[in-house]
Amino acid sequence: MFSFLQTIVPRTNTAAQNPVFFEDGRSSLEFHTPDHSYMMRHTLPPANVPSFLVPPMHLHLFQSESFKVVSGTGAFFLRPTAKSPGPVLVSQGETIVVPAGAYHRLENGDQNEQLIMDIQFDPVNGTTEENFFRCFFGYLEDCRKHGKNPSLLQLMTFLHSVDAPLAMPLPDFVGETVKKYVSKGVLVLGAAVGRAIGYQATYQEYYRERAE
């Protein structure tokens, strides 16, 4: 009914691609087979090259997230950060686990080399996770290619499907528990409005379930 409020972006059919390349080949996602110890692999360009695969501060309400650095150096920012605002550097062969409910973001810690990481969630739902990552970044790539600004309501609709709120810019005196409730509330509201105007959490151009 409110579809006229949507920002329409032509969708590229990438559902059958694995890996999926973005940003003129500078970044990519690769999804491992279900028997692999990690569900997917991310490749990020050097830190001096902007990339939408570098996530903003966010949290996973119900899942821990494990990162194994395959190549390069990962810089992980964890919250609360009042006492140690700098990143945790994770080198090749090392692993870092972010607990459920912990705010975090990451970036490439090297100005010259790619960062390649294997990622796993616990508990994992491979279908849900693959759908999210394919749709979220496929959408951002199509926005980039067509010179469109991504719709925050569409992004919220994607993020709600995996219970991953973004950190809200609240003052430091607000406690972490309150910040999490605000982040969750904004996510739920944003996704509800997004669905009301016609945005979806999945698109067949980006994701179709693989045959086992």
Disulfide bonds with the S-S distance in Angstrom:
none
